[in-house]
Amino acid sequence: MADRLYRLVVIVISIFTFVVIAYPLYFIVIASFSNSTMVNQGDVIFFPKGINFYGYEKIFVDSRIWQGYLNTIIYTVFGTLLNLVITIPAAYSLSRREFRARKIIMPLFVFTMYFSGGMIPTYLLFRDLHLLNTPWVMIINGAVSVYNLIITRTFFESSIPDDLHEAALLDGCSHFRYLASVVTPLSKAVISVIALYYAVGHWNDFFNPLLYLNSDHLQPLQIILRNILLSNQAFADGAGSGAGAGAGSYAQQYADQIKFAVIIVSTVPLLVVYPFIQKYFEKGVMIGAVKG
Amino acid sequence: MKSMQKGNYQLWILVLPALIYIAVFAYGPMYGIQLAFRDFDFSKGFTGGDWAGFKYFEQYFNSPMFWPTLRNTFVIAFFSILLGFPMPILLALVINSIKNNKYKRILQTTVYMPYFISTVVMVALLQILLSPSTGVLDLFLKTFHLVPADVNLLGNPSAFVPVYVLSGIWQVCGWNSIIFIAALSTVETQLYDAAKIDGANRWQIVWNVEIPAIMPTIIILLILNMGSMLSVGFEKTFLMQNSLNKPVSEVISTYVFNVGVKSNQYSFGSAVGLFNTVVNFMFLMLANSVAQKSSNISLM
């Protein structure tokens, strides 16, 4: 009896959670290609109505979005590469027991997770290094996340047998070569997890460009999105220009539809990548946070 | 022995880039904290101005914005932890007891998904879904009388904290459950079998087997959450802020941005920021020592 009640509670909670989380996502998708008047009147609930792709068409001709897209891709690709190139070797060193200095280095790293200089001193440091308003600030900033470093180090310590290292050492293998040809290929799981963490961080970064960039041509997608989605400097002027007031109000009517489409276009790349990496999540997160 | 030393030299090279990064970009700004105790002078930079002692701290403590920013930060952080912390644990227990693997996978994939939505998009979603004239969610909540019909969920100051906290749970609850699901997966099947033989029902298994098994994880995460209690997310607060909700949405970090960066009051901004960091750090230490005394679990 108690067990049956338990099963019922589990089913009810899981269905409730599923609906509450999935429905808004589903709604955005169907609203992005439905007639926006019908959406606004609350007619679009389960299925798209008055199907049209006006929102997407508008996005395809908006150069700001593509510039933002391009900038975000550049920052994400190079930023993530730099992250991995710095994090993996450091995690390897810190995982080696014979590396005595790790007892000093590790606490120095961990301390920065809990205590920082704060917004203003960091801003002034970037200013003094002449990194403000350059693409470099978006790539270099956050080059190492101590959290990801700990996840990776713990994975190296616990999942790669030490015997391998001894064997390699006997064969005259250097640390460089051992890391490149033994450790890295064996660590695909943790590397994909931290690569995803880093890439999501770069892709969704809003705070750093807000603070450190002011040229229009450097702005990443998130800043453009904010202008379109939240400040409504959207398409009222863009679509209206050259076509008179009538076209402006026409654009306003469709503003929400454009917003839905923008949301989808900007989020899809992450949602496409993540199911492939999902199977590694639990392992990666578990190793890093529970044992770390 | 020789090869050991050679090896160590290689290990130093491998760790060096990270070491340099941390030294420059994490400890560099910490060195710059002295700005909070100096009068910032543009021509002299970081550490050139004259010492000002605690002038800027006093200025903040005595300013009319001290209590509002501190209170708003605390209220948002408190409710985020109070409501947001138990949810992922509950969700993990639920997911863990689903036997149907296909349904389990679909559920997990779905609940992780909102985590990948950026803060900008998240806030835009709230604005679209909660719009008093056209929002679907607003319509739903009002049709079922879950909120009073005359409340504007985007502008009303009393709606700001619930909207902030609940949308935060919507976004990260699934993601945060991963770690508890992972911890639950390590519970040995013998423990379940033993409990069943002792006649435990499913509820008793949750209380006596599963929760004790994930308790260390719960405590460590709680300590970590306490440590970042006052670093209430700048991005979301900043993006949700409007003239109507400003009395409840101005938190310490948005205040630092507004007075420090936007109005170039670098010393004052640094002092406010440092106050925030120190209080955070004290919370972390406090939570850590309480946990250590009560259960022998600690971070350090």
Interface residues (C-beta under 8 A of the other chain):
Chain A: A2 D3 Y6 R7 V10 I13 S14 T17 F18 V20 I21 A22 P24 L25 F27 I28 V39 N40 Q41 G42 I45 V85 I86 T87 P89 A90 Y92 S93 L94 R96 E98 F99 R100 A101 I105 L108 F109 T112 Y114 F115 S116 G117 G118 M119 I120 P121 T122 Y123 L124 L125 D128 I140 N141 A143 V144 V146 L149 L169 S174 H175 F176 L179 V200 W203 N204 F206 F207 L211 Q222 L225 R226 L229 L230 D256 K259 F260 I263 S266 T267 L270 L271 Y274 P275 Q278 F281 E282 K283 V285 M286 A289 V290
Chain B: S3 M4 G7 N8 Q10 L11 W12 L14 V15 P17 A18 L19 Y21 I22 V24 F25 A26 Y27 G28 P29 M30 Y31 G32 I33 L35 G45 F46 L90 L91 V94 I95 S97 I98 Y103 I106 L107 Q108 T109 T110 V111 Y112 M113 P114 F116 I117 S118 T119 V120 V121 V123 A124 L125 Q127 I128 L129 S133 T134 V136 L137 L139 W170 G174 I178 I179 I181 A182 A183 S185 T186 N201 R202 W203 V206 P216 T217 I220 L221 G227 F234 E235 L239 S253 V256 F257 G260 V261 Y266 G269 S270 G273 L274 N276 T277 N280 F281 L284
